[in-house]
Amino acid sequence: GQQLNQSPQSMFIQEGEDVSMNCTSSSIFNTWLWYKQDPGEGPVLLIALYKAGELTSNGRLTAQFGITRKDSFLNISASIPSDVGIYFCAGQLGGGTSYGKLTFGQGTILTVHP
Amino acid sequence: NAGVTQTPKFQVLKTGQSMTLQCAQDMNHNSMYWYRQDPGMGLRLIYYSASEGTTDKGEVPNGYNVSRLNKREFSLRLESAAPSQTSVYFCASGRSSDEKLFFGSGTQLSVL
């Protein structure tokens, strides 16, 4: 199956610091998505990217769809304690009946120290 | 507005036992999905249903069956549970026209 490599696996930062994580693939994806998972909950969509080169923001979060369509990154600025959680990238190959057939990265565990 | 509701939240089974995980959504979505989450491996698709009346295999379907009971409900069945099926299971739903999935809060399953 498809493989998404997400890095880093974990991050320990101080409140107020900026965070950057990325995802790379050996295959081209048509859509990249970033999800956040809080403990004991399901993933929640943060940002969706649809075009190569697209840069999209959602509050303190900024994500980009790589030009090659094989990578994406997520930045979080001025981190706060509630940013703690697991961040997942996900790629989607095409439309039709495969819209929700996502390939997920392994996740980045983010810890924010007050 | 409940979104996607999964039951049970926790379950412990013995090897060989069977059980059904239930999922219901109230967002009038056509598509529903079952994913499993294992440490260090992200989420992997087990089965999905693009619309009422259809189901298809995902990446890791072996050992599972599904039923799309109606537009709202999509169940996952383990006929003979194995320790390798110890995992957290997530149900998700979405519109047929895009890839934005809405996830339930998960079922933590342990098979001893």
Chai-1 contact restraints between the chains, C-beta under 6 A:
chainA,res_idxA,chainB,res_idxB,connection_type,confidence,min_distance_angstrom,max_distance_angstrom,comment,restraint_id
A,G1,B,E59,contact,1.0,0.0,6.0,A-B,restraint_1
A,T31,B,E99,contact,1.0,0.0,6.0,A-B,restraint_2
A,E41,B,S105,contact,1.0,0.0,6.0,A-B,restraint_3
A,G42,B,F90,contact,1.0,0.0,6.0,A-B,restraint_4
A,G42,B,F103,contact,1.0,0.0,6.0,A-B,restraint_5
A,G42,B,G104,contact,1.0,0.0,6.0,A-B,restraint_6
A,G42,B,S105,contact,1.0,0.0,6.0,A-B,restraint_7
A,G42,B,G106,contact,1.0,0.0,6.0,A-B,restraint_8
A,P43,B,F103,contact,1.0,0.0,6.0,A-B,restraint_9
A,L45,B,K100,contact,1.0,0.0,6.0,A-B,restraint_10
A,Q92,B,E99,contact,1.0,0.0,6.0,A-B,restraint_11
A,T97,B,A50,contact,1.0,0.0,6.0,A-B,restraint_12
A,Y99,B,D98,contact,1.0,0.0,6.0,A-B,restraint_13
A,Y99,B,E99,contact,1.0,0.0,6.0,A-B,restraint_14
A,G100,B,S31,contact,1.0,0.0,6.0,A-B,restraint_15
A,G100,B,Y33,contact,1.0,0.0,6.0,A-B,restraint_16
A,G100,B,G94,contact,1.0,0.0,6.0,A-B,restraint_17
A,G100,B,L101,contact,1.0,0.0,6.0,A-B,restraint_18
A,K101,B,L45,contact,1.0,0.0,6.0,A-B,restraint_19
A,F104,B,G42,contact,1.0,0.0,6.0,A-B,restraint_20
A,F104,B,L43,contact,1.0,0.0,6.0,A-B,restraint_21
A,G105,B,G42,contact,1.0,0.0,6.0,A-B,restraint_22
A,Q106,B,G40,contact,1.0,0.0,6.0,A-B,restraint_23
A,Q106,B,G42,contact,1.0,0.0,6.0,A-B,restraint_24
A,G107,B,G42,contact,1.0,0.0,6.0,A-B,restraint_25
